[in-house]
Amino acid sequence: MRIKRIAPEPTQEAEELYVDLALMDPIIEKYKNRKGNLIPLLQATQEIFGFIPRDAFLKLNHEAGLELNEMYGVATFYAQFRLSPAGKHIIKMCHGTACHVQSVTAITDEVLDFLEIKDGETTPDGIFTLETVACLGCCSLAPVMMIGEETYGKLNPKQALKIVKEIKRAEVESEDLSL
C-alpha cells in the first residue's frame, strides 16, 4: 500500500517567519565544495530552523551553487524534509496493512476532526502536526500512532483522542504557568 504524501501549502505565517540566515554560514562553508552536498546541506538547514525556509533555498542557491529546482525536487521527494514549520508535537498515524485492517482510518479521521486540520497540516496554535505514514514497524501493536518518540498501540478513536487531549491540556497549562 502506498500512502500519498500531501505537501501542505506554505502558510503566509511560515513565509513571514523571521529566520537568521547567517546561522547557515558554517554549514555552507563546511559543505560548499564537496561532492554530494545537497542532502547534507538540506538536512543541516532543517536542523537549524525546523524546516527549510524559502529564503534558505535562495541562500543555498547563491552561496553553495545548488540549483533551485534540484533542491526543491529533493526536498519534496523525501518525507524527512519540511517546507513549513511543524508543530511542537508531531503525530504519526501508521497506515500500514496491519493498522489499516484494524481501522486506523477511523482513528485518524477522529483526531483530524478534533484538531480541525487535514493530513500534513499543523494546528494554528503550533502544538500539533499530524502525518499519515506507511509503516511505523510495530505491527503487533496495530493500530498505532507515534507522538514524538512515544508509541501508542492497540488504539481505538476514543483512546487516541484522550492521549491528544492530555498533551494539549498539558501544553495549555504550561503556557498558563509561564504567563
C-alpha positions, 0 to 999 in steps of 0.5 A: 500500500502506498500512502500519498504524501500531501505537501501542505501549502506554505502558510503566509505565517511560515513565509513571514517567519523571521529566520537568521540566515547567517546561522547557515554560514558554517554549514555552507562553508563546511559543505560548499565544495564537496561532492554530494552536498545537497542532502547534507546541506538540506538536512543541516538547514532543517536542523537549524530552523525546523524546516527549510525556509524559502529564503534558505533555498535562495541562500543555498542557491547563491552561496553553495551553487545548488540549483533551485529546482534540484533542491526543491525536487529533493526536498519534496521527494523525501518525507524527512524534509519540511517546507513549513514549520511543524508543530511542537508535537508531531503525530504519526498515524501508521497506515500500514496493512496491519493498522489499516485492517484494524481501522486506523482510518477511523482513528485518524479521521477522529483526531483530524476532526478534533484538531480541525486540520487535514493530513500534513497540516499543523494546528494554528496554535503550533502544538500539533502536526499530524502525518499519515505514514506507511509503516511505523514497524510495530505491527503487533501493536496495530493500530498505532500512532507515534507522538514524538518518540512515544508509541501508542498501540492497540488504539481505538478513536476514543483512546487516541483522542484522550492521549491528544487531549492530555498533551494539549491540556498539558501544553495549555497549562504550561503556557498558563504557568509561564504567563 
